[in-house]
């Protein structure tokens, strides 16, 4: 039976304990693996592998010995409870080996969980599971998880009390982070709020989100926008040590000051302008950008954009000025420009 995206999400959270099994396939191996982990954990529990109720069969081994899967679903373990026979990295080459196991499956046998890469509509493996009355086939695509899926992950991490802005930030992270990084972030957030009954805030989410040179990049942009010229040099040194290129700094500065200019130009004021930015900005970062846009004003920000554009064009020209020194001068000029005009 073929599962729609909505039905698949529900199945991954609560698989049918009386079903024959499921084929999970997709181009992103990490997304497929995470869904497979959810299904197996829901079927055999967290101790299923330790209690030998989970049998792993690489597809390469199954091709060599087609009887492996049939033996695995019928075998009885030492511990009571449901069992799973898991075939990983499958493809159409093992369809013939899986067919008799599906046909011979009876209630009480181990459920058959099969994972595969991207499979075409004509795939024999897909057709085998889609045509079976008690087996399922579900494709996993590269779309970010839905809000319902995120709420399910948060609930699993014992995070039921999440305020609206924090939830919006988690949704934004879900669109940017790799599936594994997103899951780790939510698990870390669950540990961070362990035995803490207060609601999850934007600050809590940001404290648990993956850290990279983005934090240092935001720091140097804010140093310039907050008129703190003395902080520019050390922050740039840290970014250069992390491998950030001068052109990337110019691009980031142009994006940040363009956002401030958009906000400052909004008829409803800086707060309304920041609220209309895409992707959205939340929490303390939003408050800081509102303050910066209000402090600079539209005209000063237009001059700042001119300064950044000139530096960017110089970097991309045949000019032999040192790139790093040129960018440092640009940030200091921005900070001094704001200080002189306010």
ZADO-1210 file (C-alpha; in nm, 4 decimals, padded with zeros to 6 digits):
<atoms>
<atom x="00.0000" y="00.0000" z="00.0000" code="UNK" pos="1"/>
<atom x="00.1368" y="00.3390" z="-00.0988" code="UNK" pos="2"/>
<atom x="00.1299" y="00.6009" z="00.1775" code="UNK" pos="3"/>
<atom x="00.0725" y="00.9685" z="00.1066" code="UNK" pos="4"/>
<atom x="00.3016" y="01.2230" z="00.2739" code="UNK" pos="5"/>
<atom x="00.0420" y="01.2879" z="00.5451" code="UNK" pos="6"/>
<atom x="-00.0273" y="00.9187" z="00.6068" code="UNK" pos="7"/>
<atom x="00.3458" y="00.8432" z="00.6069" code="UNK" pos="8"/>
<atom x="00.4085" y="01.1033" z="00.8793" code="UNK" pos="9"/>
<atom x="00.1376" y="00.9444" z="01.0927" code="UNK" pos="10"/>
<atom x="00.2780" y="00.5948" z="01.0269" code="UNK" pos="11"/>
<atom x="00.6331" y="00.6967" z="01.1220" code="UNK" pos="12"/>
<atom x="00.5024" y="00.8240" z="01.4570" code="UNK" pos="13"/>
<atom x="00.2800" y="00.5222" z="01.5187" code="UNK" pos="14"/>
<atom x="00.3427" y="00.2249" z="01.2876" code="UNK" pos="15"/>
<atom x="00.0823" y="-00.0491" z="01.2504" code="UNK" pos="16"/>
<atom x="00.1894" y="-00.3256" z="01.4932" code="UNK" pos="17"/>
<atom x="-00.0073" y="-00.5827" z="01.2922" code="UNK" pos="18"/>
<atom x="00.1340" y="-00.4876" z="00.9516" code="UNK" pos="19"/>
<atom x="00.3785" y="-00.6889" z="00.7487" code="UNK" pos="20"/>
<atom x="00.6292" y="-00.4061" z="00.7185" code="UNK" pos="21"/>
<atom x="00.7270" y="-00.0972" z="00.5239" code="UNK" pos="22"/>
<atom x="00.9631" y="00.0183" z="00.2509" code="UNK" pos="23"/>
<atom x="01.1125" y="00.3623" z="00.3221" code="UNK" pos="24"/>
<atom x="01.2942" y="00.5209" z="00.0300" code="UNK" pos="25"/>
<atom x="01.4331" y="00.8589" z="-00.0715" code="UNK" pos="26"/>
<atom x="01.7305" y="01.0472" z="-00.2096" code="UNK" pos="27"/>
<atom x="01.8485" y="01.1825" z="00.1273" code="UNK" pos="28"/>
<atom x="02.0014" y="00.8921" z="00.3214" code="UNK" pos="29"/>
<atom x="01.9920" y="01.0826" z="00.6513" code="UNK" pos="30"/>
<atom x="01.6196" y="01.1587" z="00.6251" code="UNK" pos="31"/>
<atom x="01.5478" y="00.7945" z="00.5388" code="UNK" pos="32"/>
<atom x="01.7614" y="00.6733" z="00.8306" code="UNK" pos="33"/>
<atom x="01.5858" y="00.9008" z="01.0788" code="UNK" pos="34"/>
<atom x="01.2413" y="00.7786" z="00.9710" code="UNK" pos="35"/>
<atom x="01.3594" y="00.4195" z="00.9871" code="UNK" pos="36"/>
<atom x="01.4897" y="00.4767" z="01.3401" code="UNK" pos="37"/>
<atom x="01.1540" y="00.6204" z="01.4452" code="UNK" pos="38"/>
<atom x="00.9626" y="00.3219" z="01.3055" code="UNK" pos="39"/>
<atom x="01.1915" y="00.0577" z="01.4560" code="UNK" pos="40"/>
<atom x="01.1964" y="00.2290" z="01.7960" code="UNK" pos="41"/>
<atom x="00.8167" y="00.2520" z="01.7946" code="UNK" pos="42"/>
<atom x="00.7857" y="-00.1193" z="01.7095" code="UNK" pos="43"/>
<atom x="01.0464" y="-00.2821" z="01.9353" code="UNK" pos="44"/>
<atom x="01.1123" y="-00.0092" z="02.1904" code="UNK" pos="45"/>
<atom x="01.4448" y="00.1462" z="02.2943" code="UNK" pos="46"/>
<atom x="01.5920" y="-00.1886" z="02.4064" code="UNK" pos="47"/>
<atom x="01.4917" y="-00.3940" z="02.1051" code="UNK" pos="48"/>
<atom x="01.8435" y="-00.4331" z="01.9677" code="UNK" pos="49"/>
<atom x="01.9914" y="-00.5179" z="02.3075" code="UNK" pos="50"/>
<atom x="01.7257" y="-00.7856" z="02.3524" code="UNK" pos="51"/>
<atom x="01.8059" y="-00.9289" z="02.0094" code="UNK" pos="52"/>
<atom x="01.4613" y="-00.8464" z="01.8695" code="UNK" pos="53"/>
<atom x="01.6146" y="-00.6558" z="01.5794" code="UNK" pos="54"/>
<atom x="01.7931" y="-00.8363" z="01.2955" code="UNK" pos="55"/>
<atom x="01.9974" y="-00.6254" z="01.0517" code="UNK" pos="56"/>
<atom x="02.0521" y="-00.7615" z="00.7017" code="UNK" pos="57"/>
<atom x="02.2645" y="-00.5657" z="00.4520" code="UNK" pos="58"/>
<atom x="02.1207" y="-00.5874" z="00.1008" code="UNK" pos="59"/>
<atom x="02.4551" y="-00.7211" z="-00.0254" code="UNK" pos="60"/>
<atom x="02.4269" y="-01.0187" z="00.2114" code="UNK" pos="61"/>
<atom x="02.0671" y="-01.0799" z="00.1086" code="UNK" pos="62"/>
<atom x="02.1680" y="-01.0943" z="-00.2579" code="UNK" pos="63"/>
<atom x="02.4219" y="-01.3647" z="-00.1733" code="UNK" pos="64"/>
<atom x="02.1836" y="-01.5630" z="00.0488" code="UNK" pos="65"/>
<atom x="01.8152" y="-01.4952" z="-00.0374" code="UNK" pos="66"/>
<atom x="01.6981" y="-01.7154" z="00.2527" code="UNK" pos="67"/>
<atom x="01.8310" y="-01.4746" z="00.5177" code="UNK" pos="68"/>
<atom x="01.5176" y="-01.2618" z="00.5370" code="UNK" pos="69"/>
<atom x="01.2763" y="-01.5549" z="00.5491" code="UNK" pos="70"/>
<atom x="01.4764" y="-01.7130" z="00.8309" code="UNK" pos="71"/>
<atom x="01.4924" y="-01.3828" z="01.0196" code="UNK" pos="72"/>
<atom x="01.1176" y="-01.3200" z="01.0235" code="UNK" pos="73"/>
<atom x="01.0416" y="-01.6717" z="01.1494" code="UNK" pos="74"/>
<atom x="01.3213" y="-01.6964" z="01.4070" code="UNK" pos="75"/>
<atom x="01.2180" y="-01.6798" z="01.7738" code="UNK" pos="76"/>
<atom x="01.4321" y="-01.4825" z="02.0167" code="UNK" pos="77"/>
<atom x="01.5097" y="-01.5301" z="02.3872" code="UNK" pos="78"/>
<atom x="01.3157" y="-01.2192" z="02.4874" code="UNK" pos="79"/>
<atom x="00.9405" y="-01.1709" z="02.4413" code="UNK" pos="80"/>
<atom x="00.8026" y="-00.8856" z="02.2380" code="UNK" pos="81"/>
<atom x="00.7648" y="-00.7715" z="01.8768" code="UNK" pos="82"/>
<atom x="01.0563" y="-00.8248" z="01.6402" code="UNK" pos="83"/>
<atom x="01.1900" y="-00.6485" z="01.3298" code="UNK" pos="84"/>
<atom x="01.3964" y="-00.7730" z="01.0368" code="UNK" pos="85"/>
<atom x="01.5668" y="-00.4721" z="00.8826" code="UNK" pos="86"/>
<atom x="01.7093" y="-00.4758" z="00.5284" code="UNK" pos="87"/>
<atom x="01.9278" y="-00.1722" z="00.4592" code="UNK" pos="88"/>
<atom x="02.0550" y="-00.0188" z="00.1344" code="UNK" pos="89"/>
<atom x="01.8105" y="-00.2203" z="-00.0731" code="UNK" pos="90"/>
<atom x="01.7259" y="-00.1816" z="-00.4401" code="UNK" pos="91"/>
<atom x="01.5521" y="-00.3665" z="-00.7190" code="UNK" pos="92"/>
<atom x="01.8280" y="-00.6275" z="-00.7104" code="UNK" pos="93"/>
<atom x="01.6820" y="-00.7758" z="-00.3880" code="UNK" pos="94"/>
<atom x="01.3150" y="-00.7691" z="-00.4927" code="UNK" pos="95"/>
<atom x="01.3203" y="-01.1429" z="-00.5712" code="UNK" pos="96"/>
<atom x="01.4727" y="-01.2224" z="-00.2322" code="UNK" pos="97"/>
<atom x="01.2154" y="-01.0132" z="-00.0423" code="UNK" pos="98"/>
<atom x="00.9106" y="-01.1402" z="-00.2357" code="UNK" pos="99"/>
<atom x="00.8853" y="-01.4868" z="-00.0710" code="UNK" pos="100"/>
<atom x="00.9379" y="-01.3370" z="00.2763" code="UNK" pos="101"/>
<atom x="00.6440" y="-01.1011" z="00.2242" code="UNK" pos="102"/>
<atom x="00.4316" y="-01.3863" z="00.0863" code="UNK" pos="103"/>
<atom x="00.5149" y="-01.6225" z="00.3730" code="UNK" pos="104"/>
<atom x="00.4709" y="-01.3601" z="00.6467" code="UNK" pos="105"/>
<atom x="00.2167" y="-01.4523" z="00.9147" code="UNK" pos="106"/>
<atom x="00.0989" y="-01.2807" z="01.2343" code="UNK" pos="107"/>
<atom x="00.3646" y="-01.3177" z="01.5018" code="UNK" pos="108"/>
<atom x="00.6516" y="-01.2970" z="01.2538" code="UNK" pos="109"/>
<atom x="00.9031" y="-01.0125" z="01.2637" code="UNK" pos="110"/>
<atom x="00.7980" y="-00.7018" z="01.0744" code="UNK" pos="111"/>
<atom x="01.0005" y="-00.6351" z="00.7600" code="UNK" pos="112"/>
<atom x="01.1556" y="-00.2873" z="00.7407" code="UNK" pos="113"/>
<atom x="01.3404" y="-00.2063" z="00.4187" code="UNK" pos="114"/>
<atom x="01.5268" y="00.1156" z="00.3350" code="UNK" pos="115"/>
<atom x="01.6402" y="00.2228" z="-00.0092" code="UNK" pos="116"/>
<atom x="01.7658" y="00.5228" z="-00.2007" code="UNK" pos="117"/>
<atom x="01.5622" y="00.7059" z="-00.4612" code="UNK" pos="118"/>
<atom x="01.3339" y="00.4627" z="-00.6459" code="UNK" pos="119"/>
<atom x="01.1554" y="00.5340" z="-00.9722" code="UNK" pos="120"/>
<atom x="00.7822" y="00.4729" z="-01.0095" code="UNK" pos="121"/>
<atom x="00.8628" y="00.1613" z="-01.2151" code="UNK" pos="122"/>
<atom x="01.0817" y="00.0142" z="-00.9427" code="UNK" pos="123"/>
<atom x="01.0016" y="-00.3507" z="-00.8809" code="UNK" pos="124"/>
<atom x="01.0746" y="-00.3059" z="-00.5106" code="UNK" pos="125"/>
<atom x="00.8255" y="-00.0193" z="-00.4842" code="UNK" pos="126"/>
<atom x="00.5623" y="-00.2146" z="-00.6744" code="UNK" pos="127"/>
<atom x="00.6130" y="-00.5138" z="-00.4452" code="UNK" pos="128"/>
<atom x="00.5313" y="-00.3142" z="-00.1311" code="UNK" pos="129"/>
<atom x="00.2693" y="-00.0868" z="-00.2897" code="UNK" pos="130"/>
<atom x="00.0702" y="-00.3838" z="-00.4171" code="UNK" pos="131"/>
<atom x="00.0877" y="-00.5829" z="-00.0933" code="UNK" pos="132"/>
<atom x="-00.2344" y="-00.5661" z="00.1141" code="UNK" pos="133"/>
<atom x="-00.0592" y="-00.5409" z="00.4527" code="UNK" pos="134"/>
<atom x="00.2758" y="-00.3822" z="00.3656" code="UNK" pos="135"/>
<atom x="00.3443" y="-00.0155" z="00.3044" code="UNK" pos="136"/>
<atom x="00.5712" y="00.2015" z="00.0897" code="UNK" pos="137"/>
<atom x="00.6601" y="00.5588" z="00.1828" code="UNK" pos="138"/>
<atom x="00.8816" y="00.8072" z="00.0022" code="UNK" pos="139"/>
<atom x="01.0867" y="01.0525" z="00.2089" code="UNK" pos="140"/>
<atom x="01.1527" y="01.3785" z="00.0313" code="UNK" pos="141"/>
<atom x="01.3808" y="01.6759" z="00.0925" code="UNK" pos="142"/>
<atom x="01.1014" y="01.9053" z="00.2123" code="UNK" pos="143"/>
<atom x="01.1556" y="02.0436" z="00.5630" code="UNK" pos="144"/>
<atom x="00.9422" y="01.8812" z="00.8337" code="UNK" pos="145"/>
<atom x="00.5911" y="02.0165" z="00.8772" code="UNK" pos="146"/>
<atom x="00.4831" y="02.1980" z="01.1912" code="UNK" pos="147"/>
<atom x="00.2978" y="01.8843" z="01.3045" code="UNK" pos="148"/>
<atom x="00.6151" y="01.6768" z="01.2652" code="UNK" pos="149"/>
<atom x="00.8143" y="01.9333" z="01.4616" code="UNK" pos="150"/>
<atom x="00.5555" y="01.9339" z="01.7379" code="UNK" pos="151"/>
<atom x="00.5847" y="01.5548" z="01.7479" code="UNK" pos="152"/>
<atom x="00.9638" y="01.5765" z="01.7826" code="UNK" pos="153"/>
<atom x="00.9292" y="01.8390" z="02.0558" code="UNK" pos="154"/>
<atom x="00.6778" y="01.6235" z="02.2409" code="UNK" pos="155"/>
<atom x="00.9157" y="01.3267" z="02.2202" code="UNK" pos="156"/>
<atom x="01.1832" y="01.5477" z="02.3791" code="UNK" pos="157"/>
<atom x="00.9364" y="01.6418" z="02.6588" code="UNK" pos="158"/>
<atom x="00.9038" y="01.9974" z="02.5284" code="UNK" pos="159"/>
<atom x="00.5332" y="02.0710" z="02.5422" code="UNK" pos="160"/>
<atom x="00.5556" y="02.4304" z="02.6640" code="UNK" pos="161"/>
<atom x="00.7030" y="02.6269" z="02.3710" code="UNK" pos="162"/>
<atom x="00.6064" y="02.9900" z="02.3210" code="UNK" pos="163"/>
<atom x="00.4978" y="03.1151" z="01.9791" code="UNK" pos="164"/>
<atom x="00.8178" y="03.3020" z="01.8866" code="UNK" pos="165"/>
<atom x="01.0347" y="03.0076" z="01.9900" code="UNK" pos="166"/>
<atom x="00.8200" y="02.7745" z="01.7765" code="UNK" pos="167"/>
<atom x="00.8508" y="03.0099" z="01.4798" code="UNK" pos="168"/>
<atom x="01.2287" y="03.0072" z="01.5235" code="UNK" pos="169"/>
<atom x="01.2342" y="02.6253" z="01.5339" code="UNK" pos="170"/>
<atom x="01.0321" y="02.6189" z="01.2106" code="UNK" pos="171"/>
<atom x="01.2853" y="02.8583" z="01.0545" code="UNK" pos="172"/>
<atom x="01.5759" y="02.6386" z="01.1687" code="UNK" pos="173"/>
<atom x="01.3974" y="02.3331" z="01.0251" code="UNK" pos="174"/>
<atom x="01.4099" y="02.4937" z="00.6808" code="UNK" pos="175"/>
<atom x="01.7864" y="02.5541" z="00.7074" code="UNK" pos="176"/>
<atom x="01.9378" y="02.2706" z="00.9109" code="UNK" pos="177"/>
<atom x="02.0152" y="01.9193" z="00.7952" code="UNK" pos="178"/>
<atom x="01.7729" y="01.6624" z="00.9455" code="UNK" pos="179"/>
<atom x="02.0365" y="01.5184" z="01.1800" code="UNK" pos="180"/>
<atom x="02.1380" y="01.8638" z="01.3044" code="UNK" pos="181"/>
<atom x="01.7744" y="01.9560" z="01.3625" code="UNK" pos="182"/>
<atom x="01.7094" y="01.6424" z="01.5648" code="UNK" pos="183"/>
<atom x="02.0245" y="01.6961" z="01.7710" code="UNK" pos="184"/>
<atom x="01.9173" y="02.0551" z="01.8372" code="UNK" pos="185"/>
<atom x="01.5752" y="01.9441" z="01.9638" code="UNK" pos="186"/>
<atom x="01.7296" y="01.6675" z="02.1789" code="UNK" pos="187"/>
<atom x="01.9791" y="01.9167" z="02.3214" code="UNK" pos="188"/>
<atom x="01.6944" y="02.1586" z="02.3906" code="UNK" pos="189"/>
<atom x="01.5115" y="01.8818" z="02.5782" code="UNK" pos="190"/>
<atom x="01.8155" y="01.8263" z="02.8007" code="UNK" pos="191"/>
<atom x="01.8655" y="02.2010" z="02.8397" code="UNK" pos="192"/>
<atom x="01.5090" y="02.2388" z="02.9738" code="UNK" pos="193"/>
<atom x="01.5130" y="01.9191" z="03.1813" code="UNK" pos="194"/>
<atom x="01.3213" y="01.9767" z="03.5065" code="UNK" pos="195"/>
<atom x="01.2592" y="02.3375" z="03.4024" code="UNK" pos="196"/>
<atom x="00.8815" y="02.4015" z="03.3952" code="UNK" pos="197"/>
<atom x="00.9094" y="02.7449" z="03.2318" code="UNK" pos="198"/>
<atom x="00.8164" y="02.7784" z="02.8646" code="UNK" pos="199"/>
<atom x="01.0806" y="02.7374" z="02.5942" code="UNK" pos="200"/>
<atom x="01.1926" y="03.0814" z="02.4762" code="UNK" pos="201"/>
<atom x="01.3796" y="03.2125" z="02.1736" code="UNK" pos="202"/>
<atom x="01.6903" y="03.2466" z="02.3926" code="UNK" pos="203"/>
<atom x="01.6678" y="02.8768" z="02.4866" code="UNK" pos="204"/>
<atom x="01.6436" y="02.7710" z="02.1208" code="UNK" pos="205"/>
<atom x="01.9357" y="02.9919" z="02.0176" code="UNK" pos="206"/>
<atom x="02.1461" y="02.8549" z="02.3051" code="UNK" pos="207"/>
<atom x="02.1011" y="02.5009" z="02.1708" code="UNK" pos="208"/>
<atom x="02.1224" y="02.5712" z="01.7971" code="UNK" pos="209"/>
<atom x="02.4397" y="02.4670" z="01.6087" code="UNK" pos="210"/>
<atom x="02.7167" y="02.7202" z="01.6472" code="UNK" pos="211"/>
<atom x="02.9384" y="02.8160" z="01.3549" code="UNK" pos="212"/>
<atom x="03.1138" y="03.1210" z="01.2205" code="UNK" pos="213"/>
<atom x="02.7650" y="03.2720" z="01.1777" code="UNK" pos="214"/>
<atom x="02.7855" y="03.3853" z="01.5393" code="UNK" pos="215"/>
<atom x="03.1123" y="03.5721" z="01.4782" code="UNK" pos="216"/>
<atom x="02.9754" y="03.7096" z="01.1517" code="UNK" pos="217"/>
<atom x="02.6694" y="03.8501" z="01.3281" code="UNK" pos="218"/>
<atom x="02.8980" y="03.9959" z="01.5938" code="UNK" pos="219"/>
<atom x="03.1074" y="04.2001" z="01.3480" code="UNK" pos="220"/>
<atom x="02.7956" y="04.3200" z="01.1628" code="UNK" pos="221"/>
<atom x="02.6424" y="04.4311" z="01.4899" code="UNK" pos="222"/>
<atom x="02.9680" y="04.5952" z="01.6009" code="UNK" pos="223"/>
<atom x="02.9530" y="04.8171" z="01.2919" code="UNK" pos="224"/>
<atom x="02.5791" y="04.8809" z="01.3167" code="UNK" pos="225"/>
<atom x="02.6050" y="04.9547" z="01.6913" code="UNK" pos="226"/>
<atom x="02.8930" y="05.2009" z="01.6281" code="UNK" pos="227"/>
<atom x="03.1539" y="04.9952" z="01.8178" code="UNK" pos="228"/>
<atom x="03.4561" y="05.0506" z="01.5936" code="UNK" pos="229"/>
<atom x="03.7015" y="04.9226" z="01.8573" code="UNK" pos="230"/>
<atom x="03.5491" y="04.5725" z="01.8401" code="UNK" pos="231"/>
<atom x="03.5827" y="04.5333" z="01.4636" code="UNK" pos="232"/>
<atom x="03.9501" y="04.4312" z="01.4451" code="UNK" pos="233"/>
<atom x="03.9439" y="04.1383" z="01.6940" code="UNK" pos="234"/>
<atom x="03.6176" y="04.0035" z="01.5491" code="UNK" pos="235"/>
<atom x="03.7536" y="04.0116" z="01.1945" code="UNK" pos="236"/>
<atom x="04.0701" y="03.8324" z="01.3057" code="UNK" pos="237"/>
<atom x="03.8570" y="03.5522" z="01.4474" code="UNK" pos="238"/>
<atom x="03.6554" y="03.5249" z="01.1263" code="UNK" pos="239"/>
<atom x="03.9662" y="03.5163" z="00.9080" code="UNK" pos="240"/>
<atom x="04.1092" y="03.2419" z="01.1317" code="UNK" pos="241"/>
<atom x="03.7904" y="03.0422" z="01.0634" code="UNK" pos="242"/>
<atom x="03.8481" y="03.0768" z="00.6895" code="UNK" pos="243"/>
<atom x="03.5925" y="03.3486" z="00.6110" code="UNK" pos="244"/>
<atom x="03.6802" y="03.5384" z="00.2938" code="UNK" pos="245"/>
<atom x="03.6687" y="03.9220" z="00.2626" code="UNK" pos="246"/>
<atom x="03.4171" y="03.9047" z="-00.0239" code="UNK" pos="247"/>
<atom x="03.1823" y="03.6977" z="00.1944" code="UNK" pos="248"/>
<atom x="03.2041" y="03.9655" z="00.4626" code="UNK" pos="249"/>
<atom x="03.1072" y="04.2328" z="00.2121" code="UNK" pos="250"/>
<atom x="02.8107" y="04.0275" z="00.0949" code="UNK" pos="251"/>
<atom x="02.6946" y="03.9721" z="00.4543" code="UNK" pos="252"/>
<atom x="02.7342" y="04.3421" z="00.5369" code="UNK" pos="253"/>
<atom x="02.5382" y="04.4402" z="00.2264" code="UNK" pos="254"/>
<atom x="02.2560" y="04.2014" z="00.3212" code="UNK" pos="255"/>
<atom x="02.2409" y="04.3240" z="00.6823" code="UNK" pos="256"/>
<atom x="02.2432" y="04.6944" z="00.6021" code="UNK" pos="257"/>
<atom x="01.9967" y="04.6419" z="00.3176" code="UNK" pos="258"/>
<atom x="01.7587" y="04.4796" z="00.5660" code="UNK" pos="259"/>
<atom x="01.8041" y="04.7767" z="00.7991" code="UNK" pos="260"/>
<atom x="01.7395" y="05.0152" z="00.5094" code="UNK" pos="261"/>
<atom x="01.4206" y="04.8255" z="00.4158" code="UNK" pos="262"/>
<atom x="01.3009" y="04.8488" z="00.7752" code="UNK" pos="263"/>
<atom x="01.3896" y="05.2166" z="00.8090" code="UNK" pos="264"/>
<atom x="01.2025" y="05.2924" z="00.4847" code="UNK" pos="265"/>
<atom x="00.8804" y="05.1211" z="00.5922" code="UNK" pos="266"/>
<atom x="00.5871" y="05.3651" z="00.6317" code="UNK" pos="267"/>
<atom x="00.4810" y="05.1778" z="00.9456" code="UNK" pos="268"/>
<atom x="00.8160" y="05.2289" z="01.1153" code="UNK" pos="269"/>
<atom x="01.1256" y="05.0177" z="01.1770" code="UNK" pos="270"/>
<atom x="00.9434" y="04.7542" z="01.3853" code="UNK" pos="271"/>
<atom x="00.6863" y="04.6962" z="01.1106" code="UNK" pos="272"/>
<atom x="00.9622" y="04.6809" z="00.8488" code="UNK" pos="273"/>
<atom x="01.1615" y="04.4218" z="01.0432" code="UNK" pos="274"/>
<atom x="00.8413" y="04.2226" z="01.0876" code="UNK" pos="275"/>
<atom x="00.8037" y="04.1951" z="00.7100" code="UNK" pos="276"/>
<atom x="01.1555" y="04.0596" z="00.6465" code="UNK" pos="277"/>
<atom x="01.1924" y="03.7189" z="00.4818" code="UNK" pos="278"/>
<atom x="01.3180" y="03.4959" z="00.6351" code="UNK" pos="279"/>
<atom x="01.1630" y="03.6292" z="00.9561" code="UNK" pos="280"/>
<atom x="01.3731" y="03.7586" z="01.2457" code="UNK" pos="281"/>
<atom x="01.2893" y="03.6654" z="01.6053" code="UNK" pos="282"/>
<atom x="01.3709" y="03.7456" z="01.9642" code="UNK" pos="283"/>
<atom x="01.6632" y="03.9620" z="02.0751" code="UNK" pos="284"/>
<atom x="01.8011" y="03.9762" z="01.7196" code="UNK" pos="285"/>
<atom x="01.4749" y="04.1338" z="01.6034" code="UNK" pos="286"/>
<atom x="01.4823" y="04.3913" z="01.8843" code="UNK" pos="287"/>
<atom x="01.8419" y="04.4756" z="01.8038" code="UNK" pos="288"/>
<atom x="01.7728" y="04.5265" z="01.4335" code="UNK" pos="289"/>
<atom x="01.4722" y="04.7479" z="01.5126" code="UNK" pos="290"/>
<atom x="01.6957" y="04.9616" z="01.7322" code="UNK" pos="291"/>
<atom x="01.9688" y="04.9789" z="01.4677" code="UNK" pos="292"/>
<atom x="01.7276" y="05.0756" z="01.1890" code="UNK" pos="293"/>
<atom x="01.5717" y="05.3460" z="01.4061" code="UNK" pos="294"/>
<atom x="01.9106" y="05.4781" z="01.5143" code="UNK" pos="295"/>
<atom x="02.0614" y="05.5002" z="01.1670" code="UNK" pos="296"/>
<atom x="01.7634" y="05.6252" z="00.9671" code="UNK" pos="297"/>
<atom x="01.7024" y="05.5783" z="00.5953" code="UNK" pos="298"/>
<atom x="01.9429" y="05.8448" z="00.4651" code="UNK" pos="299"/>
<atom x="02.2386" y="05.7280" z="00.6731" code="UNK" pos="300"/>
<atom x="02.1747" y="05.3689" z="00.5738" code="UNK" pos="301"/>
<atom x="02.1780" y="05.4667" z="00.2068" code="UNK" pos="302"/>
<atom x="02.5245" y="05.6152" z="00.2616" code="UNK" pos="303"/>
<atom x="02.6301" y="05.2973" z="00.4425" code="UNK" pos="304"/>
<atom x="02.5141" y="05.0886" z="00.1461" code="UNK" pos="305"/>
<atom x="02.7202" y="05.3082" z="-00.0863" code="UNK" pos="306"/>
<atom x="03.0282" y="05.2531" z="00.1329" code="UNK" pos="307"/>
<atom x="02.9819" y="04.8750" z="00.1291" code="UNK" pos="308"/>
<atom x="02.9190" y="04.8645" z="-00.2470" code="UNK" pos="309"/>
<atom x="03.2374" y="05.0637" z="-00.3170" code="UNK" pos="310"/>
<atom x="03.4425" y="04.8238" z="-00.1034" code="UNK" pos="311"/>
<atom x="03.2842" y="04.5234" z="-00.2750" code="UNK" pos="312"/>
<atom x="03.3611" y="04.6610" z="-00.6222" code="UNK" pos="313"/>
<atom x="03.7207" y="04.7331" z="-00.5197" code="UNK" pos="314"/>
<atom x="03.7621" y="04.3754" z="-00.3941" code="UNK" pos="315"/>
<atom x="03.6411" y="04.2417" z="-00.7284" code="UNK" pos="316"/>
<atom x="03.8545" y="04.4791" z="-00.9360" code="UNK" pos="317"/>
<atom x="04.2220" y="04.4691" z="-01.0319" code="UNK" pos="318"/>
<atom x="04.3083" y="04.6969" z="-00.7387" code="UNK" pos="319"/>
<atom x="04.6059" y="04.5591" z="-00.5449" code="UNK" pos="320"/>
<atom x="04.5002" y="04.6880" z="-00.2013" code="UNK" pos="321"/>
<atom x="04.5144" y="04.4191" z="00.0722" code="UNK" pos="322"/>
<atom x="04.1666" y="04.2621" z="00.0838" code="UNK" pos="323"/>
<atom x="04.1525" y="04.2113" z="00.4584" code="UNK" pos="324"/>
<atom x="04.2674" y="04.5637" z="00.5366" code="UNK" pos="325"/>
<atom x="04.0158" y="04.7013" z="00.2880" code="UNK" pos="326"/>
<atom x="03.7262" y="04.5207" z="00.4569" code="UNK" pos="327"/>
<atom x="03.8427" y="04.6231" z="00.8045" code="UNK" pos="328"/>
<atom x="03.8532" y="04.9862" z="00.6924" code="UNK" pos="329"/>
<atom x="03.5025" y="04.9490" z="00.5507" code="UNK" pos="330"/>
<atom x="03.3591" y="04.8232" z="00.8820" code="UNK" pos="331"/>
<atom x="03.5370" y="05.0934" z="01.0810" code="UNK" pos="332"/>
<atom x="03.4101" y="05.3593" z="00.8384" code="UNK" pos="333"/>
<atom x="03.0571" y="05.2269" z="00.8858" code="UNK" pos="334"/>
<atom x="03.0856" y="05.2472" z="01.2640" code="UNK" pos="335"/>
<atom x="03.2335" y="05.5970" z="01.2457" code="UNK" pos="336"/>
<atom x="02.9697" y="05.7059" z="00.9940" code="UNK" pos="337"/>
<atom x="02.6905" y="05.6086" z="01.2296" code="UNK" pos="338"/>
<atom x="02.8632" y="05.7716" z="01.5249" code="UNK" pos="339"/>
<atom x="02.9226" y="06.0955" z="01.3374" code="UNK" pos="340"/>
<atom x="02.5653" y="06.1223" z="01.2149" code="UNK" pos="341"/>
<atom x="02.3896" y="06.0481" z="01.5427" code="UNK" pos="342"/>
</atoms>
